[in-house]
């Protein structure tokens, strides 16, 4: 019997064992939520089924086990933050459709300079900036051929070649941490905090906290990847493939892109005075709709976005997000959170700051072998229970766990950008392990310090 078949059996087996065990002080509903969560989490971790398929499981097992009514479970899959992510994805697809992302990358790389270390810095910044708005997978796929072209200009010298490739992988992961829509765990965090704690995390709140962290981690990454001494005495000039003049469609997409960014950033302190009901999700969907309405060029029937392109949305991410919110809702709507906090009294003897550090380090390691989206969906509801029981700063604890779940730097299987870069053949496993181990340690320290001294910025 294959491993996947074994895992398929173990998941429901764990469910039936747990739901029939007597847990003193835990209601039947709370026990049902616990058993369902263990089943879903086990299939996510082992990938017994595709993550998106497993994410549909709560819709069946939560109502049937009396963990939560069907209307409550399915409403989690239609949470406003899911539509915020959807709007962001559509805008990102329009940027890719008209090659605006390529122009942005070329401009950044061209401005940074042509020396080895400057080229690596250019790629780190370009990849990170694009990953703030596009999926990290799409960003890595787009930058990979550009990077390989540059390596050809430098005649595949080492360690420049492998470090340039690593800058694409690491830039994609680090950049995604900087905005609310940059990485799925960020939006999962915002949704769970709003549902469970009643606190709104705006686009601006997240950027104020996370963007400086991303910039520092990018700087550390660049210093590490360029720590070697350049042997040649002069720079080699590189020429990237020339781009045609900016088209009308590109200009119009750029205008919408700038508009949505300005509205997201100013909404919480400026636009809300004009439209009190305006939120980040409405901004995202409004600007996404504009793309379906604005012609690609004067007199053309073609629009900046069509459904044929938009339907390529990563629906799987939205389903995983929905499942995470359904699990979080189950925790908060039953006595499971309180019961877990009581059961884990031994953990509560730890100082809250030490506990936060352990959580950040643990999730940093866990995300090397599990999807960052699944990791955030599984762990954040549990951490609310643990943190509340020991008096930890819940916002800081959850933010630290969220950021740590995006710091998978060591293994090709840890995240799609790592796998994409590894497939180029320029990076060996030992290179990724060595660089990734250093960045994992540094990311744990940096995230921990930001959580201790800057988490209050999230709830301003």
Buried (B, 14 or more C-beta within 10 A) or exposed (E): EEEEEEBBEBBBEBBEEBBEEEBEEBBEBBBBBBBBBBBBBBBBBBBBBEBBEBBBBBBEBBBEBBBBEEEBBBBBBEBBBBBBBBBBBBBBBBBBBBBBBBBBBBEBBEEBBBBBBBBBBBBBBBBBBBBBBBBBBBBBBBBBEBBBEBBEBBEEEEBBBBBBBBBBBBBBBBBBBBBBBBBBBBBBBBBBBBBBBEBEBBBBBBBBBBBBBBBBBBEBBBEBBBEEEEEEEEBBEBEBEEEEEEBBBBEBBBEBBEBBBEBBBBBBEEBBEEEEEBBBBBBBBBBBEBBBEBBBEEEEEEBBBBEEBBEBBBEBBBBBBBBBBBBBBBBBBBBBBBBBBBBBEEBBEBEBEEBBBEBBBBBBBBBBEBBBBBBBBBBBBBBBBBBBBBEBBBBBBBBBBBBBBBBBBBBBEBBBBBBBBBEBEBBEEEBBBEBBEBBBEBBBEBBBEBBBEBBEBBBE
